[in-house]
């Protein structure tokens, strides 16, 4: 079910379900975009994207002028994005940490850190890389640990840049892949097993337009007491 979080004459904020592609792909499976004209009673205009497995806040413009303004705002980093993710392993970090690892295209539609894995360095501020590939694109993510639950960790992620698969690659390369991520992890293992990709866009702050928020669904794993 696609839930409308907010609507005015220019903009709609939706709560995108997990495991529903935004746009049509070669599989021929239903996609969110095909159903939007009927749901909204208007033509939608694409502003930004969420991966098929990712749930949460998705903005859609209702006219070309708003589309251009919001696309420019995303490009110029004038929209603050906040994601929740469950990751494998116990990640201990105090305060806000920075993952500063440039990315570049990898094999088979994947992306990778632009450098060797053993060149990644962790210090009190976070993670960076020595001897980065000069062809890599700067990629920055802010991370804060919210809770631990056994051998997994709930984190809040704020991507500063907006590279394809940035959050998934960053978490995997620092050794804490997102639960259920079959592209950058091993979800068949007990540590990373999950019924879906546990990545959720829970808040977008658009300067001059407001804040849009979506709570995770009931299927989202709760934090158990005493964790």
N, C-alpha and C positions, 0 to 999 in steps of 0.2 A: 504494500500500500504506500502510495506517495502522499505525504502530508504537506500541506501548504502552511508554512510558518508565518509568512507575512506577504501582503500584496498591496500595492498601490497602482496608479495608472502607468507607472514606468518600470516597475521592478517587482519580481517575485522571488521569495526565498523558500526553497523546498527542503524537505528532509529526505534525502536520497536513501533508499534501502541498499543494503549490502547485496552483492552478487547480481546486480543489474547494471548492464553496460549503459553508459550515457548515450553513445552513438552506435549505429549499426556496424557490425563487423562481418567478417567472412563466414562466421558460423551460421548466420541467418536467424539467430535467437532474437527474441523481442528486446527492444532497447527503450530506455526512458524517453528519448527524444521523440519517437514515433507517437507516443501517447500524450505528449504535452499539449498539442493544439486542442484536443478534445477536453483535457482536464482544465485548461486555462480559458478556453473559448477565445483564444487569440494566438497569433503567430509568435513563437518564442525566438529569441536571438541569443546565440551562444556567447557566454562571457568568460567562463573558465571551466576546468574539468576536474572530475574525481575519477580515480581508477574504478574499474568494475567492482572490485572487492571492497572498496572503501565506502562507508556510509556517512551521512551527516549533511551539513549545510551546503546547499548549492544555489548560487544566484543565477537568475535568468532575467534578461532584459525583455521589455515588451515593445521597444522601438529602437531604431538604429542609433539615435542620438545617445540614448542611455547605454546601449551596447558599447559604443565608442568610448564614452566617458569611463565606464567600469573597466573595460579592457585596458585603457591607459592607466587607470588607477592600480590595477594588478601589476602591470609592467613596471610602473614607477614605484612599486612597493609602498603604496599608500593604503593598502588593505592589510590589516593584521589578522593572521590565520592561526588558529589554535586547534590541535588535534590531541585526542587521547589514544594511547596504544598500550596493549599488553605485550611485553617482550619476554623472550626466554632468558632465564638465568636471573640471579640476584644482582641487580645493578645498583651499586652504592655511589651516591653523588650528593654533595651538599650544595644547596642553593641552585642557581641557574648555571648550567654547564653549556659550553659551546662546542658543537661538532663542526669543525672547519676543514672539510675534505672536498677538494675539487672533483668533479665528475666528468666522465666522458662515455660515449657509447661503447658497449661491450658486444658480446656475441649473442645472436638469436634474440634480438629485440630487448636485450637487457642493457643495463648501465652498470658502471663500475667506478670505483675511486680511481683517479688518475695518478697511480703510483702503486708501489708494492705494498702488500698488506703489512709486512714486517717493518715498513717505514712509518707506520702510524704511531704517533707518540701521544701519551696521555700525561697531562700535568694537572695542576690544581684548577685550571680554568676549563679544561675539557680535552678535546682531541684535535690534533692537527697532524700534518704529514711533512716529513723531511723528504727532500728530493722528489718533489711532485713533478709530474709530466707537464711541461709548459703548454701542451695542447688541452689540458683540462679546463673546465669552466668553473669559476668560483662558486662554491655551494656552502651555505651556512645555515645551520639549524640550532635553535636554542632548546635545551632539554631540562626538565625538572622532574625529579622522582616524586611521585605522589604516595605510593604504597608498595609494600612487598606482600606477596602471598605465596609462601613456600618457595619454589624454584622459578618464580616469575615476578615481574615488576610492572607496575602501572606507571606510565610516564605521561607527562604533558609535553607536547612538541610544538614549537613555533618556528616554522620555516621562514627564514628571512629572504632567501632566494626561492625561486619556484621551478627548479629543475624536474624533469620527468623522473618519477620514482625516487625523488630525493630522500624522503624519510625512510623508505624501505631499504635503500642502499646504505644510507648512513648507519642505521641501526644494525644491519647485517654485518657491516665491515668493522664495527667496534665490538662485535662478538655477541650481540643481543638482538637477533632477528625477531621481527614481529611475529607473534603467534599466528599460525595459519597461512603464512606467506610461502607459497610453493615456488615462487620465482627466485627468491633470494635466500631461502632457508630450506629446512627439511621438516615439513609439517607432519611427516609420518612418524617422527620420533616422539617419544613420550613427552619430552620437555617442550616441544613446540606444537604439539597437537592442538587443534582447535577446529570447530565446525565451519569457521569462516576466517577471513583476514580481519584481525582484531585491531583495525585502524578506523577511527571515527573523527570526522571534522565537527567538533562540537561548538565552535564559535568563530564568526567572522565579524570584524569591526571595520565598517566602511565610513571613513571620515566624511561628515556632512550628511550621511544618510542613516546612520544608526548601527546598532549591534544586533546580530542575528544568531540565535542559539538553538541547538537541538540536543536533547539528552540522548544517550545511547538507548537502544531498544532493550526490552526485557531479556533478550537473549545474551546481552552483554554480561560477562562474568562479574559477579559482585566481589567486593573485597571481604574476605571472611574475618570475623572478629579474632583478634589476637595475632593477626598476621604482621 
